[in-house]
Amino acid sequence: MKRDIEKVLENWRTEAEHKPLILRGARQVGKTFSVRALGRHFPHFVEVNFEETPDARLFFTEALTAAPICEKLAAFTGVPIRPGETLLFLDEAQACPEALASLRYFHEQIPGLHVVAAGSLLEFALQQIPSLGVGRITSRFMYPMTFREFLDAIGDGALREICDQATFDKPVDAPFHRRLLERLRTYMLVGGMPAAVGAYAETHDLHHVMSVLDDLILAFQDDFGKYRKRIPTERLNETFRSVAAQTGGKFMCASVNREVKSTAILDTLALLTKAALAHQVFHTHAQGLPLGAQVDSRRFKALLFDMGIHQRLLGLNVPAHLTASEVALVNGGSLAELFVGLHLVAHQAAHRRPELFYWHREARGANAEVDYVIQRGNTVCPVEVKAGVRGGMQSMRQFLKEHAVPFGLRLSMENFGRIHDTGILPLYAAHRLCDDTLVL
């Protein structure tokens, strides 16, 4: 399955002064697959998995000097390691923190060599390293497959192009709009985990896909045991599930477990966020840019990192989902808001940690709330997510008035269009929120 991150990795490969790269993201999102795809552009590809071949750790514990490490790895794997000709891939690098610490020396001592490190619990290993060397290493962030990647994977890439060419004045033709909504319904079931998408693309058997998602959930929960020194496994499990249950509303620690202190719950959520299994959406006053400078860190929402995992944790009823009306489909579990949030995450710049914001009017008794606030060009832009094809926009109007913002965007089951100072995007085009060429 082709991934959009491959373009990002290819750009890194062709940079004149590339730095060692750390590919970051939750486990099972396809990091290894994409690095192997990148390896096809090199005459030689060396993959060292520190969990499968623990003996390779010795080469990094003896010395951090790059040349001897490469010499020993070449002898160990039987593949030459040469600048400009070889991609050296250090997988499951969390099992060898010394390998991560050595990355800065590769940049300093063999700057022409392409080196990538990845792993499923990388963020925690990085915390153990005093210094990675500022300016000597670069990172890229990777997430589950987006709806556009899903279309490619199931053989509907032409729909992706149709969606990308539409504008507010030139909407998608009605037959294609209906088909995109049908594919969106399926994506909301399957989600973006490559194993689940691959199972659906191969079999079109949704019950089989559900079993794949169950296996993935068990794998994540097994990983929680590795966090035990920091936080009890049971607390991680209940917080993980509560994030799914609380989607769409302000995150309440008491809803996780009333008998556990809020600080402990917040620490647990912070750990899940660091592991890229959850994303926080912070309240912003949105009085100007940057949005992150006006955050109220005490008020936030939380999103689980994948649609399919979210649905499965909530006990998704597959037949009911497939026959639900558009309004019921979107209302159930605030799926539309989750879908939009995850696509805002995935379509931000890959070299930066994602940031999500929302706005709530702070006057006493006020209930105006805008689901997301984003930056488009040099302008603050409110984004509302609506169920079905109807819904008032009182909160949007309030925001536009109070902040003197020229326009807003609404996502729903409608086609592309506009209502006065608000652009209408179909849900399946959520990625175009980040498309500055789409002009209202």
C-alpha positions in Angstrom: 0.0 0.0 0.0 1.4 3.3 -1.0 1.7 5.9 1.8 1.9 9.7 1.5 4.8 9.7 3.9 6.9 8.1 1.1 7.0 11.6 -0.6 8.3 13.1 2.6 11.0 10.4 3.0 12.0 10.8 -0.7 12.5 14.5 -0.1 14.8 13.7 2.8 16.7 11.2 0.7 17.5 13.8 -2.0 18.5 16.6 0.4 22.1 17.7 -0.2 22.8 17.8 3.6 20.5 15.2 5.0 20.7 14.4 8.7 20.0 11.1 10.4 16.3 10.6 10.5 14.0 9.4 13.4 10.6 8.2 12.1 8.2 8.6 14.9 4.7 7.3 15.5 2.5 4.6 17.2 3.3 1.0 16.7 1.8 -0.8 13.6 1.2 2.4 11.6 3.5 1.3 8.8 6.9 2.8 9.7 8.9 -0.3 8.8 7.0 -0.8 5.5 7.6 2.8 4.4 11.3 2.7 5.2 11.7 -0.5 3.3 10.0 1.2 0.3 12.5 4.0 0.6 15.3 1.4 0.6 14.4 0.4 -3.0 15.9 3.7 -4.1 19.4 2.7 -2.9 21.8 0.1 -4.3 22.2 -1.3 -0.8 19.7 -1.6 2.1 20.8 -2.7 5.6 18.0 -3.4 8.1 19.0 -4.0 11.8 16.1 -5.0 14.0 17.3 -4.8 17.6 14.5 -7.0 19.0 15.0 -9.7 16.4 18.8 -9.6 16.4 19.8 -8.4 19.9 23.5 -9.3 19.3 23.7 -6.2 17.1 23.4 -4.1 20.2 27.0 -4.9 21.0 28.3 -2.9 18.1 26.8 0.3 19.7 27.6 -0.4 23.3 31.4 -0.8 22.6 31.8 2.6 21.0 29.7 5.3 19.4 32.2 6.1 16.7 30.4 5.8 13.3 33.0 4.2 11.1 33.7 1.1 13.4 29.9 0.6 13.8 29.4 0.6 10.0 32.3 -1.7 9.5 31.0 -4.3 12.0 27.4 -4.0 10.7 28.5 -4.5 7.2 30.4 -7.7 8.2 27.4 -8.8 10.4 24.8 -8.4 7.6 27.0 -9.1 4.6 25.9 -5.8 2.9 28.3 -2.9 2.2 27.6 0.3 4.0 28.7 3.2 1.9 27.8 6.9 1.9 25.4 7.7 -1.0 24.8 4.1 -1.8 23.4 2.5 1.4 20.3 3.1 3.5 21.0 2.0 7.1 17.7 1.3 8.9 17.9 0.8 12.7 14.5 -0.7 13.6 13.0 -1.2 17.0 15.7 1.2 18.2 14.1 1.6 21.6 15.7 -1.7 22.4 19.1 -0.1 21.9 19.2 3.4 23.3 22.9 3.5 22.4 22.0 3.3 18.8 19.8 6.4 19.1 22.6 8.2 20.9 25.0 7.3 18.1 22.9 9.1 15.4 24.6 12.4 16.1 28.0 10.8 15.4 26.8 9.5 12.0 26.0 13.1 11.0 29.3 14.4 12.2 31.6 11.6 11.0 29.9 10.1 7.9 27.5 12.9 6.8 26.9 11.3 3.4 25.4 8.1 4.8 21.6 7.8 5.0 20.5 6.6 8.4 16.9 6.0 9.6 15.8 4.9 13.1 12.3 3.8 14.1 10.6 1.9 16.8 7.3 1.3 18.5 8.1 2.8 21.9 10.7 5.3 20.7 9.6 8.3 22.6 10.4 6.7 26.0 13.8 5.6 24.9 14.6 9.1 23.7 13.8 10.4 27.2 16.7 8.4 28.5 19.3 10.0 26.3 20.8 13.2 27.8 21.3 14.9 24.4 20.6 13.8 20.8 22.7 16.7 19.5 20.8 19.8 18.5 20.8 20.4 14.8 22.4 17.0 14.0 19.2 14.8 13.8 15.8 15.4 12.2 12.4 13.8 12.8 9.3 13.0 10.8 6.0 12.0 12.3 3.8 9.2 10.9 0.2 8.3 11.6 -2.5 5.7 10.5 -3.7 5.8 6.9 -5.9 8.7 6.0 -9.1 8.4 4.0 -7.2 9.4 0.8 -4.7 6.6 1.4 -7.6 4.2 2.1 -9.1 5.1 -1.3 -5.8 4.2 -3.0 -5.5 1.0 -1.1 -9.0 -0.3 -2.1 -8.5 0.6 -5.7 -10.5 3.9 -5.7 -7.6 6.3 -6.2 -9.6 8.1 -9.0 -12.1 9.3 -6.3 -9.2 10.9 -4.5 -8.3 12.9 -7.5 -11.9 14.0 -8.0 -12.1 15.2 -4.5 -8.8 17.1 -4.7 -9.9 18.9 -7.8 -13.3 20.2 -6.5 -13.8 23.7 -5.3 -16.5 25.7 -3.5 -17.8 26.8 -7.0 -17.2 23.4 -8.7 -18.5 20.6 -6.4 -18.1 16.9 -6.9 -20.5 15.4 -9.4 -23.5 13.8 -7.5 -22.7 10.2 -8.4 -19.1 10.5 -7.2 -20.2 12.4 -4.1 -22.5 9.5 -3.1 -19.8 7.0 -3.7 -17.3 9.0 -1.6 -19.8 9.1 1.2 -20.2 5.3 1.0 -16.5 4.8 1.1 -16.3 7.2 4.1 -18.8 5.0 5.9 -16.6 2.0 5.4 -13.4 3.9 6.4 -15.1 4.9 9.7 -15.5 1.2 10.4 -12.1 0.0 9.2 -9.9 3.0 10.3 -6.4 3.6 9.1 -4.3 0.9 10.7 -2.5 -0.8 7.7 -3.3 -4.3 8.9 -7.0 -3.5 9.0 -7.0 -1.6 5.7 -5.0 -4.5 4.1 -7.5 -7.0 5.4 -10.4 -5.1 4.0 -8.7 -4.5 0.6 -8.0 -8.2 0.3 -11.3 -9.7 1.6 -13.9 -7.0 1.9 -15.0 -9.0 4.9 -15.8 -6.5 7.7 -16.1 -9.1 10.4 -12.6 -10.3 9.6 -11.5 -6.7 9.8 -13.0 -6.4 13.3 -11.0 -9.4 14.4 -7.8 -7.7 13.1 -8.7 -4.6 15.1 -9.3 -6.8 18.2 -5.8 -8.3 17.7 -4.3 -4.8 17.4 -6.0 -3.6 20.6 -4.6 -6.6 22.5 -1.1 -5.8 21.1 -1.4 -2.2 22.4 -2.6 -3.4 25.8 0.3 -5.8 25.9 2.6 -2.9 25.3 1.1 -1.2 28.4 2.9 -3.8 30.4 6.2 -2.2 29.2 5.1 1.1 30.8 4.6 -0.5 34.2 7.5 1.2 35.9 5.8 4.6 35.1 2.1 3.9 35.5 0.0 0.8 36.4 -1.3 -1.2 33.5 -4.9 -1.1 34.6 -4.9 2.7 34.7 -3.5 2.9 31.2 -6.2 0.5 30.0 -9.1 2.5 31.6 -7.7 5.8 30.4 -7.2 4.4 26.9 -10.9 3.3 26.8 -12.1 6.5 28.4 -10.5 8.7 25.7 -12.7 6.9 23.2 -15.7 7.2 25.4 -15.2 11.0 25.9 -14.6 12.0 22.3 -16.4 15.2 21.4 -16.5 16.7 24.9 -14.1 18.2 27.4 -11.9 15.5 28.9 -12.9 14.8 32.5 -10.6 12.9 34.8 -13.4 11.9 37.0 -15.0 10.0 34.1 -11.9 7.8 33.9 -11.9 6.7 37.6 -13.3 8.8 40.5 -11.1 7.0 43.0 -7.9 8.1 41.3 -6.4 11.6 41.6 -6.7 13.9 38.6 -2.9 14.4 38.5 -2.5 10.6 38.1 -5.0 10.5 35.3 -3.4 13.4 33.5 0.0 11.7 33.8 -1.5 8.6 32.2 -3.0 10.6 29.4 0.3 12.4 28.8 2.0 9.0 28.5 -0.6 7.8 25.9 -0.1 11.0 24.0 3.7 10.6 24.1 3.2 7.1 22.7 1.1 8.6 19.9 -2.0 6.7 21.0 -4.0 9.8 21.8 -4.0 13.5 20.8 -5.1 16.4 22.9 -7.2 19.3 21.5 -6.5 22.4 23.6 -8.8 25.3 24.2 -7.5 28.5 22.7 -8.6 32.1 23.0 -7.9 32.5 19.3 -7.3 36.2 19.4 -4.5 35.9 16.9 -1.5 33.8 15.8 0.1 31.6 16.9 -2.9 29.8 18.3 -0.6 27.8 20.7 0.4 31.0 22.6 -3.2 31.4 23.8 -3.9 28.0 25.2 -5.7 27.2 28.4 -3.9 23.9 29.3 -6.6 23.0 31.9 -9.3 22.7 29.2 -8.9 20.2 26.5 -10.5 17.3 24.6 -8.8 14.0 23.8 -8.9 11.9 20.6 -7.9 8.3 20.1 -5.4 7.9 17.4 -7.4 5.7 15.0 -11.0 5.5 13.8 -11.2 1.7 13.7 -9.6 1.3 17.1 -12.0 3.9 18.6 -15.0 2.2 17.2 -14.0 -1.2 18.3 -13.3 0.0 21.9 -16.8 1.4 22.0 -18.3 -2.0 21.0 -19.2 -1.0 17.5 -22.4 -2.7 16.1 -21.4 -3.3 12.5 -24.9 -4.0 11.0 -26.3 -0.9 12.8 -23.4 1.3 11.4 -23.9 0.0 7.9 -27.6 0.8 7.9 -27.6 4.0 9.9 -28.8 7.3 8.4 -26.1 9.9 7.8 -27.3 11.9 10.9 -27.2 8.8 13.2 -23.9 7.8 11.7 -22.2 11.1 12.4 -23.8 11.7 15.8 -22.8 8.2 17.1 -19.7 8.7 19.3 -18.9 12.1 17.6 -17.3 10.2 14.8 -17.2 13.2 12.5 -15.3 15.3 15.0 -12.8 12.5 15.5 -12.4 12.0 11.8 -11.7 15.7 11.2 -9.3 15.9 14.1 -7.3 12.9 13.0 -7.0 14.3 9.4 -5.9 17.7 10.8 -3.2 15.8 12.6 -2.1 13.7 9.6 -2.0 16.6 7.2 0.1 19.0 9.3 3.8 19.3 8.5 5.5 15.9 9.0 8.5 17.5 10.7 6.5 19.0 13.6 4.5 17.6 16.4 0.8 18.0 15.7 -1.2 20.7 17.4 -5.0 20.8 17.7 -7.2 23.6 19.1 -10.8 24.4 19.7 -12.7 27.4 21.1 -15.4 27.8 23.7 -17.0 31.2 24.6 -16.0 32.0 28.1 -18.8 34.2 29.2 -20.9 32.8 32.1 -23.7 30.7 30.8 -22.4 30.7 27.2 -22.5 27.5 25.3 -21.0 28.6 22.0 -18.2 26.2 20.9 -16.3 25.8 17.6 -15.0 22.2 17.1 -11.6 23.3 15.7 -9.6 26.5 15.2 -6.9 26.3 12.5 -4.5 28.7 10.8 -5.0 29.2 7.1 -2.3 31.4 5.7 -2.0 34.3 8.1 -5.6 34.1 9.3 -7.4 32.3 12.1 -10.2 30.1 10.8 -13.0 28.5 12.8 -14.1 25.0 11.7 -17.4 23.4 12.6 -18.3 19.8 12.1 -22.0 19.0 11.6 -24.1 15.9 11.5 -25.9 15.1 8.2 -26.7 17.9 5.8 -28.3 20.3 8.2 -27.5 22.2 11.3 -27.3 25.8 12.5 -24.1 27.7 12.7 -24.7 30.0 15.7 -21.3 29.2 17.3 -19.6 29.9 14.0 -21.4 33.3 13.7 -20.5 34.2 17.3 -16.8 33.4 16.6 -16.7 35.4 13.4 -18.3 38.4 15.0 -16.2 38.4 18.2 -12.8 37.7 16.4 -13.4 39.8 13.3 -12.5 36.9 11.1 -13.5 37.0 7.5 -14.6 33.5 6.9 -15.1 30.0 8.5 -15.4 26.4 7.3 -18.1 23.8 7.9 -17.7 20.1 7.3 -20.8 17.9 6.9 -22.3 15.3 4.5 -23.0 18.1 2.0 -21.1 18.7 -1.2 -18.7 21.6 -1.7 -20.4 25.0 -1.6 -20.7 28.2 0.4 -23.2 29.9 2.7 -22.4 33.7 2.9 -19.0 33.9 4.7 -18.7 30.1 5.4 -17.2 27.5 3.0 -18.9 24.1 3.0 -16.6 21.0 2.7 -17.8 17.4 2.6 -16.5 15.3 5.5 -14.5 13.2 3.1 -12.5 16.3 2.1 -11.3 17.1 5.6 -7.7 17.0 4.4 -8.4 20.1 2.4 -8.7 22.2 5.5 -4.9 22.3 5.2 -5.0 23.2 1.5 -4.3 27.0 1.3 -5.0 26.8 -2.5 -8.7 26.2 -1.7 -9.9 29.8 -1.7 -13.3 30.9 -0.4 
